[in-house]
Amino acid sequence: MTVEQFLELPEEEGVRRELIAGEVVRIACGQQPHEIVKSNFNQQLAACLAHKSIGWVMSETSFLLGSHDAVITDSSVVLKGRLQPGHAGWITICPDIPIEVVSSESASVMRAKVRLYLEHGARAVWVAYPELRMIQVYTAAGVQELTGDEALEAPEIPPGFKVAAAAFFEGL
């Protein structure tokens, strides 16, 4: 299925969907741990980005990444200068840092999304696992796993975002 066909599908109440490699994937609603971790990411990133006014933290945002891919990030960072002022349509860029909180999606869907993000120019992809209290950081150079006091860093976000992995799991 193409993105055009996907966007023409009738909406179903309470159902969210993504299109990955032309296949429709249903997204479950996040449970409490999912929402707490997502909120922690949003708060930490918003505080950093607001300090220098260099971009946006977006939540539950749709990104059209090609003719067969339309994904929704749990959270994401888009740096200034990447969005067209006055544009009213769908966002057709890849976020600088897409953030996914793993709850009900299959491993194959998550791997496909990480691959899509990196292929479309993401600087890094952060995948959080609430049950494990672990964050995987994917970049073109590979993957790194962070837990506890290990710092999640994003040097491309001045003044240098650096937060202990455990901070994103507070409140669970």
N, C-alpha and C positions, 0 to 999 in steps of 0.2 A: 504494500500500500504506500502511496506517496503522502507527503505532508498535506498537499491540497485535499486529497481524499479524506485523510484523517481529520482535518479541520472541519470538514463538512458533516462528519458523523453527528447524529443527534446526541445532545447531552443527556446523561442519565443522572437523576438526582442521587447524590451521595456517592457517585462513582467518579474517580479521577483516572485519567489514562495518559500514557506516554506512547510514543512511537519510536521503536528502536529497531534499526535495520529493516524497516517496513512492516514490523510486527507490532500489533497493539498489545500493550502491557498494562494491566490494571494495577493501580496503586492503592494499597490499603491506607486507611486513616491512621495517623500516628497515635500510639498509646502514650501514657504519661511519661515513661522513661525517654521515649523518642522526643517528645515535646520539650522536656526539661533540658536535654542535651542540646537540642536545636536553639532553644532560648539562650542557653549559656554561650553558645557560639555567637549568636546575634549580639548579645550584650557586650562581650569582650571585643568583638570586631568593630561595632558601632562606636564604642568609646575611643578606640585607636583611630579610626577613620575620621571621626568628627574633630579630633584634635588638629589635624592638618587639612581637613576638607579636600581629600584626594580621591574620593570615590564613594560608592554606595554599598551597603549591605542589603541584599535582597533575600526575601524569604518566600518559598513556594512559588518560584518564578519559572515561567515557561521560556525555553530557549529553542529556537528552530536552528538546528545545526546542519541542515542539508536537505536534500529532496526526500529522504526517507527517515529522518530523525527529528523528533520533537520531544525534548525531555523537560522534566521539572526538577529543579534542585531543591533540597531541603533549605539550604541557605547558600549564598554565594557572595563573592566580592567582585565588583566591576569597578575598575579604576576610571577616573575622569578621562575624558577625551576619546572614549571608546563608543559612547552612545551619541547618536545624532540629536542635537537639540531640535525640538519641534516635531520629532518623529512620533507618530501616533500608532503605528502598527506593532506587529509582533517583534520581539527582540531576536535579531538574527545573527548575533555574535555569541561566542562561547565566553562564559565568565572567566575572569582571571584565576579565581580560585572557587571551583564548585565544591560544595560541602554536602556530603550524604551521611545520614544517620541510619544505620542498618537496623531494621526492625523485622519486616516481613518479606522483603524481596529475596529472591533466590540468588545464590552465588553467581550464577551465569549472567543474570540481569545486571548485577552490580559490576561485574568484570566488564561487561559490554559498555556500561555507562562510563566507567573509568577510561576505557580505551577511546571511546568517542570524545570525551573531554580533552584528553591529551592530543588526539589527532587533530582537533579543531583549535588548538592553541592555548589551552589552559596552562598556566605557569606551574600549578600544582593542583592535585585533587586530594581533599581530605575526606577520609571515610572513618566515621566514628562507630564503635561497637559498644553500646551501653552495658550489655551483660559482661563484657570482658574488661570494660573501662580502658579501652585501647583505641588509639587513633593510628590509622595507616596513612602515610603521606606518600602519594605517588607523584613522581616527576619523570621527566625524560630519562634521568639517570638511574631510575629504579624505585624501589619502595623501602620505606623505613617505618618501623613500628614504635610507637611511643606510649608509655604508661607512667603512672605516678608523677614524680617530680621532673621527668624528662620534658624538655621544653619544645613546644610546638612553635616553630619560627616561620616568619614570612618576611625576609629582609626586603622584599620588593614593596612592602607597605611601610613607608617611613612613618614614624621615627623608628621603625624596627619592631614589628609585632613579635612578642616572645612571651608565651604563657605556658605554665606547667600543664601537662595533659590532664592531670587530676582535676583542674579547675573546671573543665568542661563536663565533668560528671558529678559536680556538687549538687546535692539535693535529691540524689537517687535513693 
